[in-house]
Amino acid sequence: MKLWAGRFSKEVDGRVNDFNSSISFDSRMYRQDIAGSIAHATMLGEQNIIAPSESETIIKGLKSILSDLDSGKLAFDPEAEDIHMFIEAELTTRIGDAGKRLHTARSRNDQVALDIRLYLREAAEGLISQVKELIHSLCNQAEQHTETVMPGYTHLQRAQPITFGHHLMAYCQMLLRDISRLEDAKNRMNVMPLGSCALAGTTYPLNRERVAELLGFSSVTMNSLDGVSDRDFCIELAGAISILMMHLSRLSEEIILWCSWEFKFIELDDAFATGSSIMPQKKNPDITELVRGKTGRVYGDLNTLLTMMKGLPLAYNKDMQEDKEAVFDAVDTASLCLKTMIPMIDTMKPIPANMRWAAAKGFINATDAADYLARKGVPFRDAYKITGTLVAQCIEKDTTLEELPLEDYKALCVEFEEDIYQAISLETCVKGRTVVGGPAPERVKEQIAAVRAAISEE
Ligand code: ARG
């Protein structure tokens, strides 16, 4: 029998019941639901809206349900409409009439708005600490490779010399922004909706601030219609997670490239790669491919939420029940990806010799050769043209700027001297890029220190 059965003359059709029910995916909010109910009952008792003794009985009952659910002694009833109904019905079974008073001045509409906020607030915290762990792993790898020269790319063409450490630290900057977005989402959702009731608030003398205080919210929602129909916080969190996934996916894509024989800049640990059922030589970077693939899935979750909300009149509509599977999937997917990527990054082995070899091949010091002439007073545009001609000559002779004889340099520009070789050595090129944010080893060490400080704050 439904808790709302009074108005109805028939039992709900079994198919409607299955279609309508959300217990299969909202049961994961049972702790939040119980915490919300305990806070609500506490306040109802304090305000004498229900007798303090009944409030105590309710709280005791809720605590016993919590411990039985935690221990597995009590199982969720798949026939229940949702987690809110399940717990309320169970409470009444356990404590009798007092249980029926819990829902005074409350609706499932504000209850669910509360539960999701509580759940996602914690989920955001969990993701933030996982992102910090990933940053930590990247910093540790970067620290080992502040002098490891590799080509930096644009258009996936070798462009200018950088170091592997500098490259990894770029991801730390993205991840720091992800943390700040997750924190923003968490702070903005930290508003307590109970008291909005179904949509129009209540005539009972609630103390909403007290409930907010009991549950650790920083404020209460200011409009009862918005309090129950706002799902911005789900969308914001899914948005922040989507951007995070985009970053994980870009890193994954690079790792996939770096593992290939065409690059071979890194070797993944055997425990973090997989084989082929037919090709015995294969060692595949499946984890990173899955992260790249799952990114699309999370974007789908964000789209589900945005589309689900776009046409809804105020206030609550049942469409909004679809919010949970989408936002939970985004959280679960990102968390799973991070959990697997962190040890993969920790254990991957960079191969500096291959990076150095690739760096020597792509004329990535051509800009430095042009800068050399510009420093000697040749206008940069002329210097650029002269160096371009030198590169063309090297390609024709199948050689590199480092190996081209000085006569060939001098034939194009008399300003070239023996010290050109020093000026275009890749090590000089990297070490000279001491601009703030640049790849010079001391600058990268500063980046690492700054990033580590940023994640240990709070
Ligand atoms: N299971 C519902 C949900 O997830 C709870 C709120 C239901 N409210 C209602 N009036 N039907 O959105």
Residues whose N, C-alpha, C, O or C-beta is under 5 A from the ligand:
A	BS01	LIG	S22 D82 R108 N109 V112 M320 Q321
